Amino acid sequence: MKKEIPNLILAPMAGITDLPFRIICKELGADTLYSEMLSSTGLHYTLQKNISLVNSCKQDFPLIIQLFGNNPKHFASATKIIDNLPKIDEINKSSTPRRPEGIDINFGCPVKKVMKQDSGCALMRDPKHAKKIIAAVIDNTSLPVSIKIRAGIDDVSAFDFLQEVSDLNWKTIMVHGRTFHEGFSGDIDFGLIKKIKEKYPKKEVIANGGIFTPETAKEVFEKTAADGLGIARGCFGNPWIFSQIKEYFATGTYTKPTLEEIKKVALRHCELIEEYKGKGNVVEMRKHLGWYFKGFPEAKKLRAEFFQVENLEEIKTILAKF
Ligand SMILES: Cc1cc2nc3c(=O)[nH]c(=O)nc-3n(C[C@H](O)[C@H](O)[C@H](O)COP(=O)(O)O)c2cc1C
């Protein structure tokens, strides 16, 4: 039977979906958390070292680690490294790499640096090669494997791609309903996502793209009949979007956070960065602060200050001015 409330997934975002932000999203209702993309080649050559890029903890659950790259051998060794990490009930340290609940493969990234290495979305041009990559991951783990694709690239549609790889035993597909050429704007192809679910009913299909409010979440869910919704930029400054969507599906309305709640979560986010990434990394909060307080007139005045913060104390001083 079709679920009435879809799984709500924090979509992978380089530079954003680190451990502190994943914890914040989990606390505010995200059902599944994707890591930032991790280079399979980096893991292959530097072995264990690179994996610290995906530090995790018990709260960071269920976690999907996303890999990108081009070489099936590198994917195989990266998968083995991930598969052999300590299990969640074996970790004691508050922040350490651990065996995730799934491994995802990036076939959607349009960034030049990634495309130039024939990785990310470039792989959709060569479904036969992509198939070798998926097989290399599946053959080296018992974890569920997922793939993330776009609506298409050049003359290769998502269907052409899936035609080649659908017989492999991967479990989940996240479809960013825009083509490579559409980048990050433009309408989402709801019909395409719906047809993918109809054609591959046994695969879990996650619709992604353009979900910025509970209302758009409902529209995407109804128009695609997907099993889950992948939310990326919609949680910039609004990690409440997950709980808001759940409330909206259940009651038809939803609560917006008060300024005090926003301050509380923004401060918690800073504290988590200090705790898990070290005091020096609090500068990473600059962009988040801009997003958390967007729209507040006070924030406009304090914008320049947000972008210069160096530590938690400075952040507290600025927030006290609201
Ligand atoms: C800053 C940023 C970083 C991203 N990094 C990744 C990534 O590491 N892996 C990936 O598959 N997609 C990545 N994406 C794409 C998103 O997961 C998502 O597919 C895209 O933003 C469309 O969803 P949205 O309209 O909800 O933002 C990134 C997007 C943004 C904005």
The ligand as an SDF file (V2000), in Angstrom:
LIG
                    3D

 31 33  0  0  0  0  0  0  0  0999 V2000
   25.8010   23.0850   -2.5450 C   0  0  0  0  0  0  0  0  0  0  0  0
   25.3540   21.8290   -3.2020 C   0  0  0  0  0  0  0  0  0  0  0  0
   26.1340   20.6910   -3.1490 C   0  0  0  0  0  0  0  0  0  0  0  0
   25.7100   19.5080   -3.7580 C   0  0  0  0  0  0  0  0  0  0  0  0
   26.4720   18.3940   -3.6380 N   0  0  0  0  0  0  0  0  0  0  0  0
   26.0260   17.2100   -4.1360 C   0  0  0  0  0  0  0  0  0  0  0  0
   26.7390   15.9980   -3.8980 C   0  0  0  0  0  0  0  0  0  0  0  0
   27.7810   15.9750   -3.2110 O   0  0  0  0  0  0  0  0  0  0  0  0
   26.2360   14.8600   -4.4440 N   0  0  0  0  0  0  0  0  0  0  0  0
   25.0810   14.8390   -5.1830 C   0  0  0  0  0  0  0  0  0  0  0  0
   24.6640   13.7840   -5.6460 O   0  0  0  0  0  0  0  0  0  0  0  0
   24.3710   15.9640   -5.3830 N   0  0  0  0  0  0  0  0  0  0  0  0
   24.8140   17.1380   -4.8610 C   0  0  0  0  0  0  0  0  0  0  0  0
   24.0530   18.2600   -5.0210 N   0  0  0  0  0  0  0  0  0  0  0  0
   22.7510   18.1660   -5.7020 C   0  0  0  0  0  0  0  0  0  0  0  0
   21.5970   17.9920   -4.7050 C   0  0  0  0  0  0  0  0  0  0  0  0
   21.7020   16.7750   -3.9960 O   0  0  0  0  0  0  0  0  0  0  0  0
   20.2410   18.0360   -5.4290 C   0  0  0  0  0  0  0  0  0  0  0  0
   20.1880   16.9860   -6.3500 O   0  0  0  0  0  0  0  0  0  0  0  0
   19.9980   19.3440   -6.1880 C   0  0  0  0  0  0  0  0  0  0  0  0
   20.3980   20.4610   -5.4280 O   0  0  0  0  0  0  0  0  0  0  0  0
   18.4970   19.4880   -6.5600 C   0  0  0  0  0  0  0  0  0  0  0  0
   17.7050   19.4940   -5.3900 O   0  0  0  0  0  0  0  0  0  0  0  0
   17.0920   20.8680   -4.8080 P   0  0  0  0  0  0  0  0  0  0  0  0
   16.3560   21.5340   -5.9380 O   0  0  0  0  0  0  0  0  0  0  0  0
   16.2060   20.3900   -3.6740 O   0  0  0  0  0  0  0  0  0  0  0  0
   18.2360   21.7130   -4.3290 O   0  0  0  0  0  0  0  0  0  0  0  0
   24.4740   19.4600   -4.4460 C   0  0  0  0  0  0  0  0  0  0  0  0
   23.6880   20.6160   -4.5030 C   0  0  0  0  0  0  0  0  0  0  0  0
   24.1010   21.7750   -3.8950 C   0  0  0  0  0  0  0  0  0  0  0  0
   23.2150   22.9920   -3.9660 C   0  0  0  0  0  0  0  0  0  0  0  0
  1  2  1  0
  2  3  1  0
  2 30  2  0
  3  4  2  0
  4  5  1  0
  4 28  1  0
  5  6  2  0
  6  7  1  0
  6 13  1  0
  7  8  2  0
  7  9  1  0
  9 10  1  0
 10 11  2  0
 10 12  1  0
 12 13  2  0
 13 14  1  0
 14 15  1  0
 14 28  1  0
 15 16  1  0
 16 17  1  0
 16 18  1  0
 18 19  1  0
 18 20  1  0
 20 21  1  0
 20 22  1  0
 22 23  1  0
 23 24  1  0
 24 25  2  0
 24 26  1  0
 24 27  1  0
 28 29  2  0
 29 30  1  0
 30 31  1  0
M  END
$$$$
